[in-house]
Amino acid sequence: MEAKLADFGISRNKLMNEAEGPPTMVMGSKGYVDPFLSITEKIDLYSFGVVLIEVVCGRRSTFYISPTRQEKSIVDWAKSSILRAVIDDIVDPSLNGHYDGDSV
């Protein structure tokens, strides 16, 4: 993966246009937007959680599953393993088991 920094200010300015009133729709990158589309102070927390899962798993926020080529969200893919605390199922295999389970 290649890290990139970007400015989301254009979208924010469009949402915060005073003439239109408060924001009523969520804008964001696919895979990073809360699927419930709730406009709260926690919306960025969801996106940050997706980034953390990407780092641990070594996958993108959305990916395709073979052989059906069905698109899958990394959150949906990792959720059951995270809830069962079975971290080995989702940790990036290129780490070859060299990681601190408590840190993950």
Wavefront OBJ file of the C-alpha trace (Angstrom):
o trace
v 0.000 0.000 0.000
v 1.070 3.545 -0.602
v 0.113 6.222 1.930
v -1.326 9.457 0.559
v -2.342 12.644 2.329
v -5.225 14.670 0.980
v -7.320 17.684 1.920
v -10.998 16.942 2.390
v -11.704 20.669 2.774
v -13.520 21.032 -0.543
v -16.165 18.513 0.474
v -16.369 19.993 3.945
v -16.928 23.476 2.506
v -19.659 22.156 0.239
v -21.366 20.533 3.224
v -21.009 23.577 5.456
v -22.452 26.125 3.021
v -24.393 28.429 5.331
v -27.024 29.241 2.704
v -28.022 25.590 2.530
v -28.223 25.085 6.297
v -26.666 22.227 8.260
v -25.221 19.213 6.408
v -27.754 16.525 5.555
v -25.661 14.091 3.531
v -22.423 12.272 4.159
v -19.576 12.482 1.674
v -16.475 10.388 1.793
v -14.364 7.712 0.223
v -15.803 4.282 -0.411
v -15.041 1.931 2.467
v -14.351 4.701 4.969
v -17.878 6.048 5.426
v -20.046 4.756 8.262
v -22.569 2.407 6.588
v -25.310 3.895 8.770
v -24.454 7.325 7.322
v -24.942 9.014 10.655
v -23.736 12.603 10.835
v -22.256 12.745 14.313
v -18.918 13.565 15.880
v -18.113 9.836 15.620
v -18.066 9.742 11.810
v -14.295 10.336 11.690
v -13.772 7.708 14.374
v -15.301 5.065 12.088
v -12.945 6.096 9.264
v -9.952 5.978 11.604
v -10.974 2.482 12.720
v -11.021 1.384 9.081
v -7.467 2.717 8.663
v -6.326 0.779 11.748
v -7.869 -2.434 10.399
v -6.117 -1.813 7.052
v -2.766 -1.511 8.830
v -3.283 -4.712 10.836
v -4.642 -6.757 7.926
v -2.546 -5.436 5.068
v -5.666 -5.016 2.918
v -7.489 -2.087 1.379
v -10.769 -0.742 2.784
v -12.677 -2.605 0.067
v -11.479 -5.573 -1.945
v -12.787 -8.291 -4.218
v -13.215 -11.895 -3.133
v -12.364 -14.580 -5.681
v -13.795 -16.409 -7.575
v -17.066 -14.419 -7.559
v -15.276 -11.043 -7.646
v -17.775 -9.842 -5.041
v -16.745 -6.561 -3.425
v -16.263 -6.809 0.333
v -15.729 -4.174 3.007
v -12.695 -4.802 5.218
v -14.917 -4.091 8.243
v -17.426 -6.773 7.227
v -14.586 -9.181 6.440
v -12.765 -8.682 9.775
v -15.738 -8.125 12.108
v -16.408 -11.722 13.188
v -12.724 -12.384 13.908
v -12.460 -9.172 15.916
v -15.603 -9.947 17.938
v -14.314 -13.467 18.674
v -10.838 -12.071 19.485
v -9.289 -14.405 16.894
v -6.726 -11.936 15.649
v -4.521 -14.471 13.840
v -7.245 -14.852 11.190
v -6.933 -11.241 10.066
v -3.339 -10.142 10.765
v -1.288 -9.503 7.628
v 0.227 -12.888 6.715
v 3.427 -11.199 5.514
v 4.266 -10.602 9.196
v 4.807 -14.378 9.551
v 3.480 -14.312 13.117
v 6.026 -11.708 14.238
v 3.731 -9.300 16.081
v 2.588 -8.579 19.611
v -0.979 -9.866 19.963
v -1.756 -7.387 22.742
v -0.729 -4.477 20.520
v -2.839 -5.724 17.638
l 1 2 3 4 5 6 7 8 9 10 11 12 13 14 15 16 17 18 19 20 21 22 23 24 25 26 27 28 29 30 31 32 33 34 35 36 37 38 39 40 41 42 43 44 45 46 47 48 49 50 51 52 53 54 55 56 57 58 59 60 61 62 63 64 65 66 67 68 69 70 71 72 73 74 75 76 77 78 79 80 81 82 83 84 85 86 87 88 89 90 91 92 93 94 95 96 97 98 99 100 101 102 103 104
